[in-house]
Amino acid sequence: MPVLASVSARVLPLAVAARIVMLALVAALTLVVTGEPVQLLWIALLAVSALPAMIAHDHPLFAPLGRFAEVIVTGLAAGSIASAAIANDTLDAGFGAWAVLPYLAVPLLTAALRRRPTEGAALLGVAAVALVVGGTLVGDVITKPGFLAAGGQWLVLGAIITFAADTMRQFMQPTEPTPQPYAEATRLLTQLRSVARSLPGATLDPGGISEHLLEELRLVKPSDRAAVLSASGGGRLVVLAQTGVERVDWEVTLDADSAIADAWASQQPQVASRSQARSSRRGDTSSLVVPLVAGVRTIGLVILESDVANAYPKETVGEVTWVTDAAALRLEAALLFDDVRSLATNEERQRLAREIHDGVAQELVMVGYGIDNAQATLPEGAEETAEELRALRAEVTRVITELRLSLFELRSEVDRNGGLAAAIAEYARTLGTSAGLRVHFTFDESTARLPAATEAELLRIAQEAITNARKHAGASNLWVTCTVDPPYAEIEVSDDGRGFADDRPDGRYGLTIMAERAERIRGRLKITPRHPSGTTVAVVLGSPARRDSVRDSVSAPEGE
């Protein structure tokens, strides 16, 4: 019904304008063809017959009668005007009927646009009869070839107008809003999925691609230290991969006076005779910073350093650039895919949190209120029933508390300014307070940041480990250690509870989820008993200092 009303609203001004224009046209043609002003009486009669269709356009009786009157007057006028044209020697053979017959299109088109196919067919039939009557009784031109040709032509055009109504209605209906951005996103994500499956190893992991790039560069030009950095927002860089015999605290700000900032801004390789680390190095040092440019955007940097002077001549710079140019597009695709995945994951977590809060949580609260009311109305002496209600109320309260903690976990994210350690500390402090645990923190976090997606996965692993200790361990103390020195990181959660019992195998769901998250960021999950009691859960990402492999893992010391 709304669509029909919208179409009707558009038909009215179009029908009125068409009638006015067409009346003026056929009046001028009639005067030219016949040369007799008296013939304009037919045009006046047409205008009168058109009034019901224009004034009472929605009336179920008067509007159709007006359109039938227009068709009849047009057919009769065609015979009279054709006869007058023959008498005045302006157009012979009855061709003068063409002066008024174009008006047939107006009532036929109006009926078609109003979705009245039966009326349109009836109008065509009445028009044919009116032409025969007009050509026989009014003008006596029914046998003239020109009259037959003109009448037949406009009847055919009228039929076309009636049958083409559906197409014309589509143009007049309001355009339905279409989710073009979502359609485009679906198309692009489908292509991305197909491409990702065809990649070597079917991976779009920024860390893995960065490690592979460093391996390629090692074959071109061995270096003492190397790293791949990418943007993280806020004018800072994050370390995606790093090699070298010692850990380097790279300069990760883009507003410093460094070859890193110059290479980022100029999109040109920069050679320097000093290290790009925050701490100065003694002795000869050469560094090469090559921007990773995809299109017109700088998406990252490659840093190579050697402890000799003039280690990167022009020829070496060209060879390194040739390798990095080919890798830039691969890394950009991986970073974009990482962003899409992170956005989708965060949006889904927020949606689940809203549904739980507005659904199950509210219903449980109402159940608790119902139990309270039942307790208040118990008769005296029903101690057994009262005890059962108190136990039930305590259980409902416990479940509501668990739900609230689950909502807090779903909504927890790593703040861009706060860092991973702050997010883990907030979560551990909140859950520790709810469970009466004493929480001990040991944090060693570099000013450099891990990629946002990596920080998010480490936070979820820490959350699961802390939750397991609160729910199942029966512990009194919780130790949380967080060491972040990109691209290396180690998160360790220990408790002094009862450890793993026989009915809690390592393969249960929570541990499986943690292992999958660790594998997704190329880390390793370790679960070991803690002496003298309890359990230690650790996730290690990258390698610690003095190891020349980004894949090795070590155990962090216990965080007391």
N, C-alpha and C positions, 0 to 999 in steps of 0.2 A: 504493500500500500504506500509506503513512503516514496518508493521509486515512481509509482504511477502519479502521485501528487506532484513530484518534482517534474516529471515529463509534462503534466498538464499545465503547470506554471510556465513552462517554456513554450508550449504550443500557443497559448493565448496571444502574446505579443507578436509571435511570428505569423499567426493567422490573420490578425488585424492588419499588420503591415503588408502582408501579401495581397490581401483584398484591396487595400487602398491603392497600392502600386499597380495591381492588375486592372482595376477599374479605370485608372488614368490611362493605362496603355491601350486597352481595347477601345476606350472612347476616342483617343487620338487616331487609332487605326481605322475605326469606323468612319470617322469624319473624312479621313484621307481617301478611303476606298469608295465611299458612296457620294460624298460631296453634299449630302442632305442632312442638315442639322436635326431634322425630325427623327432620324434613325437613332439619335442619342437618347430618345425615350426608352429604348431597350436597355441602355446603360443605366439610366435612372431606375428602371424596374429591377435591374440586377442589384443596384445598391440597396434598394428597399428589401429585396429578398435576402440580402446578406446580413441585415440588421439582427435577426434572431441569433444567428451563429456568432455574431460579435458581442452582443449584449448579454444574451443568456447562453453563454458558451458551454456551461455545465448542466443545463437543463436537460433531463432525459427525453423530453418530447419536442420542445421548441427548437433546440439546436439541430437535431437531425432533420426536422421539417424545413428549417431554413436552408440546409445544404441541398435537400431535394429540390426546393424552389429555385435555387441558383442553377442547378443542372437543367431543370426544365426551361427556365427563361433563356439560358445559353443556347440550348438546342433550337428553340423557336426563333431566337434572334439570328442564329446562323442562316436559316432559310431566308428571312426577310432581308438581311444585309447582303447576302449573295445575289438575290433577285434585284435589289437596288443597284448593285455594282454593274450587273449586266445591262440594266436599263440606261444607265449613265455612261456606258462604254468605258468604264475604268478598268474592270476586270471581268473577263468573260468566262464562260464554262463553269461558273459557280465557285471560282477560287476566292471570291470575296468573303466566304465563310471563315477563312483564316483570320480575319480581323477580330472576331469575337471568341473563337473556339479556344484560344490559350487560357481563358478564364476557367475552363473545366478542371485545370490542374489544382485550383485552390480548394474547392470542396473535397475532391478526392484525396489530396494530400492531408488535409485536416483530419478526415476520417481515419486515414492510415496511421497517422501519428498518435491518435487516440486509441489505438488498438481495437478498431472496429472493422475487421475484415469482411464480415457479413454486410455491413452497411456499405463498404466500398464496392463490393460486387453488385449490390442493389443499385448504387449510384451509376455504375457503368451501364447496367441494363436500362435504367430510366433515361440516361443520356442518349443511348442508341435510339430508343423510342421517340424521344423529343426531337432528335435530328430527322427522323423519318417524317414525323408530323410537321415539323417546320419546313422541311424541303418539299412536302406535298401540299399542305393546306395554306401555309403562309407565303411561301416564295415560289412554289411550283418549279423547284430546281432539283428535285430528287434524282432526275435522270442525267444531270450534268456531271461529266467526269470530274471536273474540279471540285464540286461539292462532295462527291463520293470520296475523292482522294483526301480532302481536308478532314471530313468526318471520320474516315477510317484511321487516318494518322493519329488524331487526337484520342480516339478510343484506345488505340494500341498504347500510346504514351500514358494514358490513364491507368491501364492495366499494369504497366511497368511500375508506375508510382505506387500502386496498391501492393504489388508483390515485393517491392524493395523497401517496405516500411520497416521491417525488422532492423535492417542495416542502418537506416536513418535514425531510428530510435536509439541505437547504441551511441551515435554521435551526440544525441541530445541528453542522454542520461549523465548524471554527475560521475566523474571519474572516481572509481573506488581507490582509496589509498592502498598502494602495494608496498610490501616491505622490501624495497629495493636494496637497502644496505644489508639486510639479512640474506637476501638471495645472492648478493655478490659475495658475502662472507662465506656462505655455504659452497659456492662455486670454488672460491680460492682454497678453502680448507680441504675440499675434496681433492683438488689438484695437489695440495701439499701432502696429503696422506699418500697419494699414489707415488709421488716423487720420493717421499721418505722411505717407502717400502722398497724402492729400487736402488737406494743408496748402498754402498758397501757397508755391510754390517747393519743396515737399516737404522742408522743412528742420526739424530739431529741434536746431539749433546754438545754444548759449547766447550765444555772441558775436554772431552775426547778429541774434538776437532783441533783444539788448541795444542794439545799434547802431540798430535800427529804433525802439526805444523812445525813444532820445535824439533821433532825428529828429522823432518825434511831439511830444516835449516842446519842441523848439526852435520849433515852430509855435505852441505854446500860450504859452510864455514864453521868449524868447531869454535866454541866460545867457552869461557869459564863460567859465565852466568847467562841465563836467557829467561825471558818471560813474555807472556801474552797478556795484555791488559785490555779491558773493554769499559765502556762508560756505564755508570750506574745511576746517573742523575745527580743533580746538586753540584756539578762541577768536580766530581771525583771519579776515580777509576777503580776497578776491581781486578784482582789477579785471577785469571782463568787457569793458567798453567805456568810452571816454573821449573827450571833445572839448574843445577849447580851444586857444588860441594858444600855450600853454606846458605843459610836462609838470608834473603835480602829484603830489607824494608824499603821498597821502591817509593819514589816520589809519586803520589797518586792524586795530587791536586793539579788542576790545569791553570791555576793563576800564579804558579811559582815561576821563577826565572830558571828554566831548565830546558834541555833539548826535548823532553817529553811534551811540554807545553807548546814549544815552537813547532814540533812535528804535527801535533794535533791541529794547530791553527793554520799552518801553511799547507798541510797535506803533502809535504815533501820530506824525504829522508833527511835526518839530521845526524851529523857526526860530531862527537865531542871528545875532548881529551880528559874528561873527568867522569866519575861514576854518576849514575842516575839514582843512586840510593840516597836515603835521607842522611845517613851517617857517612862522613867523608872517608875516603880510602887513601892510604899513603902509597907512594910508588907510582909507576906508570900504569895508566888505565885508559883504555879506549872504549867508547860506547857508540853504538849505532841504534838509532830509533827510527823505525820505518812505520808510517801510518798504514792502517788497513782501510782502504777507501772502496766503498761500494756505490757506484754512481757518483753522486756529489756529496755523499755523507761519509764522515769519518766514523767508523764503528769500533775501532780499536787500534792498538799499537803493538809492535813487536820490538823488544829491547834485547840487544846482544851486547855483551861486555867481555873484554879480554884484558888480562893483566900485562899487556905489552903496549908500547907506543905505536901509533899509526897502524893499527890492526885492520882498518877498514878503508882501503883505497877505493877509488871510483869504480874499478872493475868489480870488486866484491859487493859494493853497494848495488850495482846493477843486477848481479846474480841473485842477491837476497830479495830485491824488489820483484824480480820475475817470479819467485816462488810465492811471495806474500800477495801479489796481485791475484794469482789464481786461487788463493785460499780465502780472500776477503769475502767473496760471494758466498762460499760455504759457511763461513762463520756468521755472516749476516742472517742467512736462512735459519741457522741454529738459534741465534739470539731472538729472532722474531718468533720462532716456534716456542721458545721458552717463555716469552712474554705472553703469548696466547694461552699457553697451558696454565701459567700462573694466574692469569685473569679469570679463566674458566674455573679453576679450582677454588679461588677465593670467593667468586660469585656463588658457587654451589654451596660452599660452607656457610656463607651468610644466609642463603635461602633455607638451608636445613635448620639453622639456628632460629630463624623466624618461625618456621613451621612448628618446631618443637615448642617454642615459647608460647605461640598462640594456640596450639592444639593440646598436646598431651600434658604439658606443664599446667595449663589452666584447668584442665579437667581433673588432674590429681589434686590441685588446690581445693577444688569444689568437693572432691571426695573427703578431704581432710575436714572441711567445714561440716560436712554431713556427719562424720564420726563425732565431732565435737558436740553437735546438736543432739545426737543420740545419747552421748554420755550425760549431757545436762538433763535429759528427760527420763533417765532411768529411775525406776521406783526403788525405794529403800529395800535393802536386803539382797539386791542382785549383784553381789560382789563378784561372782564368777564371770558374769557378762561384762561387768565394768572392767575387769582385768583383761579380758579378751579385746575389748574396745581400745584400751590403753596400748596393748601390744600392737594392734592393727594401726593405731594412730602413729606410733613410733616408726613402724615400717613405712607408712606413707610419707612421713617426714624425711626418713632416710632416702627414699626414692626421689623425692623432690629436691633434696640436697644434691644427689648424684646428677639429676637433670641440670640443675643450675651450674654445677661444675662442668658438665659436658657442654653447655652453652658457652661458658667462659673459654673452654678449650677451642670450640669452633670459631669463636670471634677473635681469638688471640692471633696476632700477626707481629712480624718483626718490623718495628718502626724504622723508617729510613734514617732518622737522626739518633735513635736510641741504641741500635745495634742488637746483635744476636744475644749477647750475654744479658742485657737488660730484659729482653723478652723472656728468656728462660728463668731469670731470677724472679720476675713478677709472677710467673706461673707457679714456680716451686713455692714461693712465699704464700700465695693464696691457698694452694692445696695443702701445704704444711699446716697452715693455721686451722683449716677445716678439720684436719685429722689429728691435731695435737702433736705433730712432728716437730722436732728441732731441726732446722735446715741450716747446713753449713755450706758456705759458698767459697769457691776459689776460682777467680777469674783472671785470665791473662789474655787480654784482647788487644790486637794491634789496631792502629788507626786505619789500616787498610781494611776493606770490606770484601766479603765473599759475594758472588752473584746473588741477586735477590732470591732466585728459585732455590739455590743451594741453602741459603739461610733458612728459608721456609721449611725445607725438608728436614734440616737438622733440628729445628724447633719442634716439629711434629714427633721426631724420634725421641727427643728429650721429654716431651709431654707424655708419651706412651710409657716410657720408663718410670717417670715419677708417678704416674697414675697406678701402674702395676705395684710399685712399692707401697703406695697408700692403701690400695684395696686388698692386696693379698699377702704382703710380707709380715704384717703385724709388727712393724719396726717402730723404734722410738726416735731414731736419728736418720737423717738423710744428708748425704754429702753430694754436692753438685760441683763438678769441675768443668770449666769451659776454657779451652785454649784455642785461640784463633790467630793464625799467622798466615794469611792467604798466600798460596792456595791450600795451605795445611790448616786443618782444624781437628780438634778432638773434644768430644763431649762425653763426660763420664758421670753416671748416676749410681751411687752406692747406698745400700741400706744395711742396718744391723738386725734385720728380721730373721725369719726362720729359713730363708733360702728356698730353693726349688724342691718341692715334695714330689713323690712319685706320681701323684695325680696331676702334676703340672708339667707335662712334657714340653721340651723346647720348641716343638713344632706347632704349638697352639697358635690361635689366630693372631693375637697381639704381637707375638714375636715374629710371625711371618710377615705382618705388615711392616714392622720395623726393618726387617731384613730387605724387603722389597724397596723401601724408601732409601736405604743405604746403597743398595745396588744402583738405583736410579741416578744417584749423584756420584757414582764411581767410588763409593766408600766401602767400609767393611764393618760389620757389626760383630761385637765380641761380648759373650755373656759368660762370666766366671764367678765361682764362689768367692766370697770375701771372708777373710780370716779375722776374728774367730767365728763370726756368723754373718749371714746376710748374702747379698748378691751384688755384683758389679756389672752394669750394662754400659758398654762404651761403643761409640761410633767414631771411626777414624777416617779422615778424608785427607788424601795427599800424603806427603812424607814429612817427617820432622827435619830438623837441621842435620847437616853432615851426611845426607843421603842423596844420591844423584838419580832419583827415580820418583816420579810423581805417583807411582802406584803402590809403594811400600807403606806399611802401617806399623805403628809401635804402640805400646801400652802407655798411657799417661799415668803418672803417679797418682796415688789416691789423694783426693782433695779433702783434707781435714780442715 
